[in-house]
Amino acid sequence: MHRTGELYGHFKTPGQQREAASLGMWVFLITEIMFFGGIFLTYAINRSMYPDIFAEASRELNVRMGGINTAVLIASSFTMAMAVWASQTGKKKQLTLFLILTLILGSVFLGVKYFEYAEKFHHHLVPGRNFQFPGDVGSRAHAQLFFSLYFGMTGLHALHMIVGAGLLLWLVKESLRGRYTPQYNTPVELVGLYWHFVDIIWIYLFPLLYLIDRH
């Protein structure tokens, strides 16, 4: 495809190109909202059907690790916002720094999640043949449903984090080449939107999964 500088051939102006890219990202995020919305609805329905077992199963989650990861993602949203600001104001060194900080915080989140998952395997709280949970057969079945939703929801979120980390690596590489300027910083802004979306999903996941009836 023909490209003049950062302007691709089928766009007449950089502004038109930027608006098209932003529209595409918002359409993508809307589909993601619909996707996660269905999962949240599934969780809400089952939570209303088995409130006591879901609350009891929730107490098996490590709220400290979940809280740490919440703080980490909030911090990463700040550093990502600063990266977007740096790209808009032409501060190239600060742009690279904030992108790297965001990547580090995202990696910390995934590292904490790894140890949290390992803890669940150790305590036999992974749905399957070796699943262990106090109570009768019905209680264990409903507890397995909770942990199936827990691993499904947090696993999908972690997958989105991994994708975001890959995008950040690409942005860091391009920023070191000096590609982003006040005139062209669309990729940074779009990845920023994606990163904030992933952070917001976790803000909903944390109280729904970790803080059910926790006293």
C-alpha positions in Angstrom: 0.0 0.0 0.0 1.3 3.4 -0.9 2.3 5.6 2.0 3.6 9.2 2.2 5.3 9.6 5.5 2.7 8.4 8.0 -0.2 9.1 5.6 -1.5 6.0 3.9 -2.7 6.4 0.2 -6.4 6.0 0.7 -6.6 9.0 3.1 -6.5 12.6 2.0 -5.3 14.2 5.2 -3.7 13.1 8.5 -6.8 14.3 10.3 -9.1 12.0 8.3 -6.7 9.1 8.9 -6.7 9.7 12.6 -10.5 9.9 12.8 -10.8 6.7 10.9 -8.4 4.9 13.1 -10.1 6.2 16.3 -13.5 5.1 14.9 -12.1 1.7 14.2 -10.8 1.3 17.8 -14.1 2.5 19.3 -16.0 -0.1 17.2 -13.6 -2.8 18.4 -14.0 -1.7 22.0 -17.8 -1.8 21.7 -17.6 -5.4 20.5 -15.3 -6.1 23.5 -17.9 -4.5 25.8 -20.6 -6.8 24.4 -18.3 -9.8 24.7 -17.5 -9.1 28.4 -21.0 -8.0 29.0 -22.3 -11.5 28.2 -19.8 -13.0 30.6 -20.7 -10.6 33.3 -24.4 -11.4 32.7 -23.7 -15.1 33.0 -21.9 -14.5 36.3 -24.7 -12.3 37.6 -27.4 -14.9 36.9 -25.5 -17.7 38.6 -24.5 -15.4 41.5 -28.2 -14.7 42.1 -29.1 -18.4 41.9 -26.4 -19.6 44.3 -25.5 -16.6 46.5 -24.3 -18.4 49.6 -22.0 -20.9 47.8 -20.6 -18.1 45.6 -19.9 -16.0 48.7 -18.2 -18.9 50.4 -16.1 -19.7 47.3 -15.1 -16.1 46.9 -13.5 -16.2 50.4 -11.0 -18.7 49.0 -9.6 -16.0 46.7 -6.6 -14.0 47.8 -8.0 -10.5 48.3 -4.5 -9.2 49.0 -3.1 -10.3 45.7 -6.3 -9.0 44.0 -5.9 -5.7 45.8 -2.2 -5.4 44.8 -3.1 -6.0 41.2 -5.9 -3.4 41.3 -3.4 -0.8 42.6 -0.9 -1.9 39.9 -3.4 -1.4 37.1 -4.5 2.0 38.4 -0.9 3.0 38.4 -0.4 1.6 34.8 -3.4 3.7 33.6 -1.7 6.8 34.9 1.6 6.0 33.2 -0.2 5.2 30.0 -2.1 8.5 30.1 1.3 10.2 30.7 2.7 8.4 27.6 -0.2 9.7 25.5 0.5 13.2 26.9 4.2 12.9 26.1 3.5 11.8 22.5 1.1 14.8 22.0 3.7 17.3 23.4 6.7 15.9 21.6 8.5 14.7 24.7 10.1 11.7 23.1 12.3 10.5 26.0 9.4 10.8 28.5 7.2 8.9 26.0 9.6 5.9 26.0 10.0 6.1 29.8 6.2 6.1 30.4 5.7 3.3 27.9 8.3 1.2 29.6 6.8 1.9 33.1 3.4 0.8 31.8 4.9 -2.4 30.4 6.6 -3.1 33.7 3.4 -2.6 35.7 1.5 -4.8 33.3 4.2 -7.5 33.7 3.9 -7.2 37.5 0.1 -7.8 37.2 0.7 -10.9 35.2 3.3 -12.1 37.6 1.0 -11.7 40.6 -1.7 -13.5 38.6 0.6 -16.4 38.0 1.3 -16.8 41.7 -2.4 -16.5 42.5 -3.3 -19.2 40.0 -0.5 -21.4 41.4 -2.1 -21.0 44.8 -5.4 -22.2 43.5 -3.8 -25.3 42.0 -2.0 -26.0 45.2 -5.3 -25.9 47.2 -7.1 -28.0 44.6 -9.5 -25.2 43.7 -9.3 -25.7 39.9 -12.5 -27.3 38.5 -12.0 -30.9 37.5 -11.4 -34.3 39.0 -9.2 -33.1 41.9 -11.4 -30.2 42.9 -11.8 -30.0 46.7 -14.4 -27.9 48.5 -16.2 -28.4 51.8 -19.8 -29.4 51.7 -22.1 -31.8 49.9 -22.0 -32.7 46.2 -24.3 -29.9 45.3 -22.2 -27.3 47.1 -19.0 -28.6 45.4 -20.7 -28.4 42.0 -21.8 -24.8 42.5 -18.4 -23.9 43.9 -16.8 -25.4 40.7 -19.2 -23.2 38.7 -17.8 -20.1 40.6 -14.2 -21.1 40.0 -14.9 -21.9 36.4 -16.2 -18.4 36.0 -13.3 -17.0 38.0 -10.7 -18.7 35.8 -12.6 -17.9 32.6 -13.1 -14.2 33.4 -9.7 -13.5 34.9 -8.0 -15.7 32.2 -9.6 -13.7 29.4 -8.6 -10.5 31.1 -5.0 -11.8 31.4 -5.0 -12.7 27.7 -6.0 -9.1 26.9 -3.2 -7.9 29.2 -0.7 -10.1 27.2 -1.9 -8.6 23.9 -1.6 -5.1 25.5 2.0 -5.9 26.6 2.8 -6.9 23.0 1.4 -3.6 21.7 3.5 -1.7 24.3 6.6 -3.5 23.2 5.9 -2.4 19.7 5.3 1.2 20.8 8.5 1.3 22.8 10.5 0.0 19.7 8.9 2.7 17.5 9.3 5.4 20.1 13.0 4.7 20.3 13.2 5.4 16.5 11.5 8.7 17.2 8.5 7.9 15.1 5.9 9.6 17.3 5.5 13.4 17.2 2.8 15.9 18.0 1.7 15.6 14.4 1.5 11.8 14.4 0.9 9.9 17.6 -2.3 7.9 16.7 -0.9 4.5 17.6 0.0 5.7 21.1 -3.5 7.1 21.6 -5.2 3.9 20.3 -3.2 1.6 22.5 -3.9 3.9 25.4 -7.6 3.5 24.8 -7.2 -0.3 24.7 -5.1 -0.3 27.9 -7.6 1.8 29.8 -10.4 -0.5 28.7 -8.6 -3.5 30.0 -7.9 -1.7 33.3 -11.6 -0.8 33.6 -12.6 -4.5 33.1 -10.5 -5.4 36.1 -12.0 -2.7 38.2 -15.3 -4.5 37.8 -13.8 -8.0 38.1 -12.1 -7.3 41.5 -15.2 -6.5 43.6 -17.5 -9.0 41.8 -15.1 -11.9 42.3 -13.1 -11.0 45.4 -15.4 -8.9 47.6 -18.7 -10.9 47.6 -20.1 -10.6 51.1 -16.6 -10.3 52.5 -16.7 -9.0 56.1 
